[in-house]
């Protein structure tokens, strides 16, 4: 994976060539990613579906993140990014089902790398009554957790210290089982506030709220 080639850009978004993924992160180079936020309504309440990252992940293990996301390789278009939804979650979503929310900058910092992304952000609205049959990519995902939009917004703004999430995780026999858990902000991948605020804005726009 670290040998993947990614397109790199200046901070102003001007294409400047191709580099290996490990170098992109070690040097903090700007690159493109695909982000898909899955939302739905539960009894009329807007919900965001968060991916629970695998406990075996090198970075941000066992933390909540974007529903499905991944890097766009140097030979890929944004449309190719929809593969991430099927690969990570095992559900089939067409690119035509997605609503484009724009290209949003996001920066994430760790001790050993800096992740600077031009994220092509899309929103997928689950049809009412749709119950997805998830098949998680085990090395990437260990569950999906649903949080109502208002609670998540309050958590991110600091109005509340924790939120309750309902979701599905694999049981001992790998069959999905329902779970209810509480998460504080430290359990989320630390995306920039500006990125999250823009995502929330676009979700509200899509849901007309």
SELOTI-245844 format. One record per atom (N, C-alpha, C): x, y, z; atom name; residue number from 1. Coordinates in steps of 0.02 Angstrom, whole numbers, plus 50000, padded with zeros to 5 digits. Layout:
N
     x     y     z name resi
     X     Y     Z   CA  NUM
...
This chain:
209
     x     y     z name resi
 50041 49940 50000    N    1
 50000 50000 50000   CA    1
 50043 50063 50000    C    1
 50098 50062 50039    N    2
 50141 50121 50042   CA    2
 50177 50133 49976    C    2
 50175 50083 49930    N    3
 50207 50091 49865   CA    3
 50159 50118 49813    C    3
 50098 50133 49832    N    4
 50050 50162 49786   CA    4
 50073 50231 49763    C    4
 50059 50247 49701    N    5
 50076 50313 49675   CA    5
 50016 50359 49677    C    5
 50027 50419 49703    N    6
 49974 50468 49710   CA    6
 49993 50532 49672    C    6
 49943 50566 49646    N    7
 49955 50632 49617   CA    7
 49966 50682 49674    C    7
 50013 50727 49665    N    8
 50027 50776 49717   CA    8
 50015 50847 49689    C    8
 50001 50892 49736    N    9
 49981 50960 49717   CA    9
 50015 51011 49763    C    9
 50016 51073 49739    N   10
 50038 51128 49783   CA   10
 49981 51143 49831    C   10
 49996 51184 49881    N   11
 49945 51204 49929   CA   11
 49887 51240 49896    C   11
 49901 51270 49837    N   12
 49849 51306 49800   CA   12
 49809 51259 49755    C   12
 49826 51194 49755    N   13
 49789 51146 49715   CA   13
 49814 51136 49645    C   13
 49874 51160 49630    N   14
 49902 51152 49563   CA   14
 49939 51085 49560    C   14
 49923 51046 49509    N   15
 49955 50980 49500   CA   15
 50031 50988 49492    C   15
 50069 50947 49528    N   16
 50142 50954 49524   CA   16
 50179 50888 49514    C   16
 50142 50833 49499    N   17
 50176 50771 49484   CA   17
 50147 50711 49521    C   17
 50188 50659 49527    N   18
 50168 50596 49558   CA   18
 50220 50576 49609    C   18
 50198 50548 49665    N   19
 50245 50526 49717   CA   19
 50218 50463 49750    C   19
 50263 50426 49783    N   20
 50242 50366 49819   CA   20
 50203 50386 49882    C   20
 50157 50343 49902    N   21
 50113 50359 49959   CA   21
 50152 50372 50023    C   21
 50203 50332 50037    N   22
 50241 50342 50099   CA   22
 50276 50409 50099    C   22
 50302 50429 50041    N   23
 50336 50494 50036   CA   23
 50285 50551 50043    C   23
 50225 50541 50014    N   24
 50173 50592 50018   CA   24
 50157 50608 50091    C   24
 50153 50555 50132    N   25
 50136 50565 50203   CA   25
 50196 50590 50243    C   25
 50254 50562 50230    N   26
 50313 50583 50270   CA   26
 50332 50655 50257    C   26
 50318 50680 50196    N   27
 50335 50749 50179   CA   27
 50276 50797 50185    C   27
 50217 50769 50200    N   28
 50158 50811 50206   CA   28
 50137 50843 50141    C   28
 50139 50804 50086    N   29
 50121 50831 50021   CA   29
 50045 50827 50011    C   29
 50018 50877 49976    N   30
 49946 50878 49962   CA   30
 49929 50826 49908    C   30
 49875 50789 49919    N   31
 49854 50737 49873   CA   31
 49778 50730 49875    C   31
 49750 50689 49831    N   32
 49678 50682 49824   CA   32
 49651 50619 49859    C   32
 49593 50627 49890    N   33
 49559 50569 49920   CA   33
 49485 50571 49901    C   33
 49452 50514 49913    N   34
 49380 50507 49902   CA   34
 49347 50495 49970    C   34
 49298 50535 49988    N   35
 49261 50527 50050   CA   35
 49187 50518 50036    C   35
 49157 50466 50064    N   36
 49086 50455 50057   CA   36
 49054 50454 50126    C   36
 49010 50502 50140    N   37
 48972 50504 50202   CA   37
 48903 50475 50190    C   37
 48887 50422 50226    N   38
 48822 50390 50219   CA   38
 48775 50417 50272    C   38
 48716 50440 50251    N   39
 48667 50467 50297   CA   39
 48600 50434 50285    C   39
 48556 50439 50334    N   40
 48489 50411 50328   CA   40
 48443 50447 50377    C   40
 48381 50428 50376    N   41
 48333 50452 50427   CA   41
 48306 50392 50465    C   41
 48307 50397 50531    N   42
 48280 50344 50574   CA   42
 48222 50374 50613    C   42
 48163 50351 50598    N   43
 48103 50381 50628   CA   43
 48102 50457 50618    C   43
 48125 50477 50559    N   44
 48125 50548 50542   CA   44
 48186 50586 50566    C   44
 48230 50554 50605    N   45
 48288 50588 50633   CA   45
 48349 50577 50588    C   45
 48382 50630 50566    N   46
 48441 50623 50523   CA   46
 48498 50588 50560    C   46
 48527 50537 50528    N   47
 48580 50498 50557   CA   47
 48642 50498 50512    C   47
 48701 50499 50543    N   48
 48763 50490 50507   CA   48
 48791 50421 50524    C   48
 48814 50385 50472    N   49
 48841 50318 50482   CA   49
 48917 50321 50482    C   49
 48947 50307 50539    N   50
 49019 50311 50547   CA   50
 49051 50241 50543    C   50
 49107 50238 50508    N   51
 49146 50177 50507   CA   51
 49186 50171 50571    C   51
 49184 50112 50602    N   52
 49227 50096 50659   CA   52
 49289 50062 50631    C   52
 49346 50096 50636    N   53
 49407 50069 50606   CA   53
 49430 50007 50644    C   53
 49460 49962 50608    N   54
 49485 49900 50638   CA   54
 49535 49914 50694    C   54
 49533 49873 50745    N   55
 49581 49879 50800   CA   55
 49652 49863 50778    C   55
 49658 49831 50719    N   56
 49724 49813 50693   CA   56
 49754 49866 50647    C   56
 49718 49920 50635    N   57
 49744 49973 50592   CA   57
 49805 50005 50623    C   57
 49853 50022 50581    N   58
 49914 50055 50605   CA   58
 49899 50125 50633    C   58
 49856 50160 50598    N   59
 49838 50229 50618   CA   59
 49765 50233 50640    C   59
 49754 50265 50696    N   60
 49686 50277 50723   CA   60
 49645 50212 50730    C   60
 49674 50160 50761    N   61
 49636 50098 50770   CA   61
 49577 50108 50817    C   61
 49522 50073 50803    N   62
 49463 50071 50846   CA   62
 49434 50141 50856    C   62
 49439 50184 50804    N   63
 49410 50251 50808   CA   63
 49357 50259 50753    C   63
 49312 50306 50764    N   64
 49259 50319 50716   CA   64
 49284 50366 50661    C   64
 49261 50354 50600    N   65
 49285 50393 50543   CA   65
 49231 50397 50490    C   65
 49248 50429 50435    N   66
 49204 50435 50376   CA   66
 49176 50367 50358    C   66
 49114 50365 50333    N   67
 49082 50301 50317   CA   67
 49126 50257 50273    C   67
 49153 50286 50220    N   68
 49200 50250 50177   CA   68
 49245 50302 50143    C   68
 49309 50287 50139    N   69
 49355 50336 50110   CA   69
 49419 50301 50089    C   69
 49457 50335 50045    N   70
 49520 50307 50024   CA   70
 49558 50355 49979    C   70
 49620 50340 49966    N   71
 49662 50381 49922   CA   71
 49644 50368 49849    C   71
 49649 50420 49809    N   72
 49641 50412 49737   CA   72
 49711 50403 49707    C   72
 49721 50347 49674    N   73
 49786 50333 49644   CA   73
 49798 50379 49584    C   73
 49860 50381 49562    N   74
 49879 50428 49510   CA   74
 49842 50416 49444    C   74
 49819 50354 49433    N   75
 49784 50338 49371   CA   75
 49708 50335 49380    C   75
 49682 50360 49436    N   76
 49611 50355 49450   CA   76
 49576 50424 49446    C   76
 49512 50421 49430    N   77
 49469 50480 49433   CA   77
 49429 50478 49497    C   77
 49393 50532 49512    N   78
 49352 50532 49572   CA   78
 49298 50479 49568    C   78
 49273 50464 49508    N   79
 49222 50412 49501   CA   79
 49248 50344 49523    C   79
 49312 50332 49514    N   80
 49341 50268 49534   CA   80
 49339 50260 49610    C   80
 49335 50315 49646    N   81
 49335 50312 49719   CA   81
 49277 50275 49749    C   81
 49222 50269 49712    N   82
 49162 50236 49739   CA   82
 49177 50163 49757    C   82
 49230 50135 49729    N   83
 49250 50067 49746   CA   83
 49260 50058 49821    C   83
 49280 50112 49855    N   84
 49293 50108 49927   CA   84
 49232 50086 49966    C   84
 49173 50107 49944    N   85
 49111 50089 49980   CA   85
 49101 50014 49978    C   85
 49110 49984 49920    N   86
 49101 49912 49914   CA   86
 49158 49874 49948    C   86
 49220 49896 49939    N   87
 49277 49861 49968   CA   87
 49275 49860 50044    C   87
 49259 49917 50074    N   88
 49261 49922 50147   CA   88
 49197 49898 50181    C   88
 49140 49911 50149    N   89
 49076 49896 50182   CA   89
 49037 49839 50151    C   89
 49055 49820 50090    N   90
 49021 49764 50058   CA   90
 48952 49780 50031    C   90
 48936 49844 50023    N   91
 48872 49862 49994   CA   91
 48884 49895 49926    C   91
 48837 49886 49881    N   92
 48844 49912 49813   CA   92
 48810 49980 49808    C   92
 48850 50030 49793    N   93
 48826 50098 49783   CA   93
 48853 50123 49717    C   93
 48809 50149 49675    N   94
 48830 50176 49611   CA   94
 48854 50248 49620    C   94
 48903 50267 49579    N   95
 48927 50336 49581   CA   95
 48870 50385 49568    C   95
 48822 50364 49527    N   96
 48765 50407 49511   CA   96
 48718 50417 49571    C   96
 48726 50374 49622    N   97
 48685 50381 49682   CA   97
 48713 50434 49730    C   97
 48774 50457 49717    N   98
 48808 50502 49763   CA   98
 48794 50575 49747    C   98
 48794 50616 49798    N   99
 48784 50688 49791   CA   99
 48851 50722 49807    C   99
 48876 50761 49760    N  100
 48942 50792 49769   CA  100
 48937 50851 49816    C  100
 48980 50852 49867    N  101
 48980 50906 49916   CA  101
 49040 50953 49906    C  101
 49082 50937 49858    N  102
 49138 50981 49843   CA  102
 49205 50953 49862    C  102
 49258 50989 49844    N  103
 49326 50971 49862   CA  103
 49345 51011 49925    C  103
 49356 50975 49980    N  104
 49366 51006 50045   CA  104
 49436 50989 50070    C  104
 49472 51039 50093    N  105
 49539 51028 50120   CA  105
 49534 50998 50190    C  105
 49580 50953 50205    N  106
 49582 50923 50271   CA  106
 49655 50905 50288    C  106
 49675 50919 50349    N  107
 49743 50903 50371   CA  107
 49739 50865 50437    C  107
 49775 50809 50440    N  108
 49778 50768 50500   CA  108
 49851 50757 50518    C  108
 49867 50765 50582    N  109
 49936 50761 50603   CA  109
 49947 50702 50651    C  109
 50000 50665 50637    N  110
 50024 50613 50682   CA  110
 50099 50623 50693    C  110
 50126 50588 50741    N  111
 50198 50596 50755   CA  111
 50241 50577 50695    C  111
 50219 50527 50657    N  112
 50261 50501 50604   CA  112
 50240 50523 50534    C  112
 50185 50561 50528    N  113
 50167 50586 50462   CA  113
 50117 50643 50467    C  113
 50111 50680 50412    N  114
 50061 50732 50404   CA  114
 50019 50715 50343    C  114
 49954 50711 50352    N  115
 49909 50693 50298   CA  115
 49872 50755 50274    C  115
 49891 50780 50215    N  116
 49860 50840 50187   CA  116
 49820 50820 50125    C  116
 49754 50826 50131    N  117
 49710 50800 50079   CA  117
 49667 50855 50046    C  117
 49661 50848 49980    N  118
 49606 50880 49944   CA  118
 49554 50825 49937    C  118
 49504 50826 49981    N  119
 49455 50772 49984   CA  119
 49395 50787 49939    C  119
 49382 50742 49893    N  120
 49322 50746 49852   CA  120
 49266 50713 49893    C  120
 49222 50754 49920    N  121
 49173 50731 49969   CA  121
 49105 50718 49936    C  121
 49078 50660 49949    N  122
 49013 50641 49923   CA  122
 48968 50618 49980    C  122
 48903 50626 49969    N  123
 48853 50606 50018   CA  123
 48807 50554 49985    C  123
 48795 50499 50021    N  124
 48748 50448 49998   CA  124
 48690 50445 50047    C  124
 48630 50457 50023    N  125
 48571 50454 50064   CA  125
 48539 50385 50057    C  125
 48539 50346 50111    N  126
 48508 50281 50108   CA  126
 48433 50288 50097    C  126
 48404 50247 50054    N  127
 48331 50248 50045   CA  127
 48295 50232 50111    C  127
 48238 50262 50122    N  128
 48199 50249 50182   CA  128
 48184 50174 50188    C  128
 48196 50147 50246    N  129
 48181 50076 50258   CA  129
 48235 50028 50236    C  129
 48288 50054 50205    N  130
 48342 50011 50181   CA  130
 48384 49986 50239    C  130
 48394 49921 50242    N  131
 48435 49890 50294   CA  131
 48496 49860 50259    C  131
 48553 49893 50260    N  132
 48612 49868 50224   CA  132
 48639 49804 50254    C  132
 48659 49758 50211    N  133
 48691 49696 50233   CA  133
 48767 49705 50227    C  133
 48796 49733 50279    N  134
 48867 49748 50278   CA  134
 48909 49684 50276    C  134
 48963 49688 50238    N  135
 49015 49637 50239   CA  135
 49081 49675 50244    C  135
 49106 49680 50306    N  136
 49162 49724 50319   CA  136
 49228 49695 50294    C  136
 49271 49738 50268    N  137
 49340 49720 50252   CA  137
 49378 49718 50318    C  137
 49391 49658 50343    N  138
 49412 49648 50412   CA  138
 49474 49688 50431    C  138
 49522 49694 50386    N  139
 49583 49730 50403   CA  139
 49572 49805 50406    C  139
 49515 49829 50382    N  140
 49500 49900 50380   CA  140
 49445 49920 50429    C  140
 49392 49880 50433    N  141
 49331 49901 50467   CA  141
 49308 49848 50516    C  141
 49286 49870 50575    N  142
 49260 49822 50625   CA  142
 49189 49839 50646    C  142
 49156 49884 50610    N  143
 49086 49898 50626   CA  143
 49062 49963 50595    C  143
 48997 49974 50599    N  144
 48967 50038 50579   CA  144
 48924 50062 50637    C  144
 48932 50127 50654    N  145
 48896 50156 50709   CA  145
 48857 50217 50685    C  145
 48794 50221 50705    N  146
 48750 50274 50683   CA  146
 48739 50324 50739    C  146
 48750 50388 50723    N  147
 48742 50442 50772   CA  147
 48696 50495 50741    C  147
 48648 50519 50781    N  148
 48604 50570 50752   CA  148
 48643 50634 50740    C  148
 48626 50667 50686    N  149
 48663 50725 50662   CA  149
 48668 50780 50715    C  149
 48613 50794 50749    N  150
 48613 50848 50798   CA  150
 48662 50833 50855    C  150
 48663 50770 50878    N  151
 48708 50751 50933   CA  151
 48781 50757 50911    C  151
 48796 50734 50850    N  152
 48865 50738 50826   CA  152
 48887 50811 50820    C  152
 48844 50853 50795    N  153
 48860 50924 50789   CA  153
 48874 50954 50857    C  153
 48834 50935 50907    N  154
 48844 50961 50975   CA  154
 48909 50935 51005    C  154
 48927 50872 50990    N  155
 48989 50845 51014   CA  155
 49048 50882 50984    C  155
 49047 50893 50919    N  156
 49104 50924 50886   CA  156
 49113 50997 50907    C  156
 49058 51030 50922    N  157
 49062 51100 50943   CA  157
 49080 51108 51016    C  157
 49078 51052 51054    N  158
 49095 51055 51124   CA  158
 49036 51066 51170    C  158
 48975 51066 51143    N  159
 48916 51076 51184   CA  159
 48902 51016 51229    C  159
 48921 50957 51206    N  160
 48913 50896 51246   CA  160
 48980 50859 51246    C  160
 48991 50817 51295    N  161
 49056 50783 51301   CA  161
 49056 50713 51272    C  161
 48997 50685 51259    N  162
 48993 50617 51231   CA  162
 48926 50607 51197    C  162
 48923 50558 51152    N  163
 48861 50542 51117   CA  163
 48851 50467 51117    C  163
 48788 50447 51110    N  164
 48772 50376 51106   CA  164
 48764 50357 51032    C  164
 48790 50298 51017    N  165
 48786 50273 50948   CA  165
 48758 50202 50948    C  165
 48717 50188 50899    N  166
 48691 50121 50888   CA  166
 48722 50094 50823    C  166
 48740 50030 50824    N  167
 48771 50005 50764   CA  167
 48775 49930 50760    C  167
 48818 49907 50715    N  168
 48828 49836 50703   CA  168
 48902 49820 50705    C  168
 48919 49767 50741    N  169
 48988 49743 50744   CA  169
 48987 49667 50738    C  169
 49041 49637 50713    N  170
 49042 49564 50707   CA  170
 49044 49531 50776    C  170
 49004 49477 50785    N  171
 49006 49438 50846   CA  171
 49060 49385 50843    C  171
 49059 49339 50890    N  172
 49110 49287 50893   CA  172
 49108 49241 50833    C  172
 49049 49234 50802    N  173
 49043 49192 50742   CA  173
 49045 49234 50678    C  173
 49067 49296 50685    N  174
 49073 49343 50629   CA  174
 49005 49367 50602    C  174
 48951 49343 50633    N  175
 48885 49369 50615   CA  175
 48876 49437 50648    C  175
 48847 49484 50611    N  176
 48839 49551 50638   CA  176
 48788 49552 50695    C  176
 48805 49589 50747    N  177
 48760 49596 50803   CA  177
 48752 49669 50820    C  177
 48694 49687 50847    N  178
 48681 49757 50864   CA  178
 48718 49775 50928    C  178
 48737 49839 50932    N  179
 48772 49863 50991   CA  179
 48754 49936 51003    C  179
 48758 49956 51065    N  180
 48749 50027 51084   CA  180
 48810 50047 51124    C  180
 48843 50100 51102    N  181
 48904 50122 51136   CA  181
 48905 50197 51144    C  181
 48946 50221 51190    N  182
 48954 50293 51201   CA  182
 49024 50314 51178    C  182
 49028 50369 51142    N  183
 49091 50394 51115   CA  183
 49101 50467 51134    C  183
 49161 50484 51157    N  184
 49179 50554 51164   CA  184
 49221 50575 51104    C  184
 49241 50637 51101    N  185
 49274 50663 51041   CA  185
 49342 50630 51028    C  185
 49373 50605 51081    N  186
 49439 50573 51072   CA  186
 49434 50507 51034    C  186
 49373 50481 51026    N  187
 49364 50417 50990   CA  187
 49352 50427 50915    C  187
 49356 50490 50892    N  188
 49347 50504 50821   CA  188
 49415 50522 50791    C  188
 49426 50502 50729    N  189
 49486 50524 50693   CA  189
 49486 50600 50692    C  189
 49543 50632 50708    N  190
 49545 50704 50718   CA  190
 49546 50745 50654    C  190
 49492 50744 50617    N  191
 49486 50788 50559   CA  191
 49483 50860 50583    C  191
 49503 50905 50540    N  192
 49499 50976 50556   CA  192
 49427 50998 50567    C  192
 49418 51045 50614    N  193
 49351 51071 50626   CA  193
 49321 51101 50563    C  193
 49362 51135 50523    N  194
 49337 51166 50462   CA  194
 49310 51113 50414    C  194
 49343 51056 50411    N  195
 49319 51001 50367   CA  195
 49253 50975 50392    C  195
 49249 50958 50456    N  196
 49188 50929 50485   CA  196
 49130 50979 50478    C  196
 49143 51042 50492    N  197
 49090 51092 50488   CA  197
 49062 51098 50417    C  197
 49106 51093 50367    N  198
 49082 51096 50298   CA  198
 49041 51034 50280    C  198
 49063 50976 50305    N  199
 49025 50914 50293   CA  199
 48955 50919 50324    C  199
 48951 50943 50385    N  200
 48886 50951 50419   CA  200
 48842 50999 50379    C  200
 48872 51054 50356    N  201
 48834 51103 50316   CA  201
 48804 51070 50255    C  201
 48843 51030 50219    N  202
 48819 50999 50158   CA  202
 48767 50945 50173    C  202
 48776 50908 50227    N  203
 48726 50858 50246   CA  203
 48658 50892 50260    C  203
 48660 50947 50296    N  204
 48598 50984 50310   CA  204
 48566 51009 50245    C  204
 48608 51031 50199    N  205
 48583 51056 50136   CA  205
 48549 51000 50096    C  205
 48580 50942 50096    N  206
 48552 50885 50060   CA  206
 48485 50864 50091    C  206
 48482 50865 50158    N  207
 48421 50844 50193   CA  207
 48370 50901 50200    C  207
 48390 50961 50177    N  208
 48346 51019 50179   CA  208
 48324 51035 50250    C  208
 48375 51039 50295    N  209
 48360 51056 50365   CA  209
 48405 51114 50387    C  209
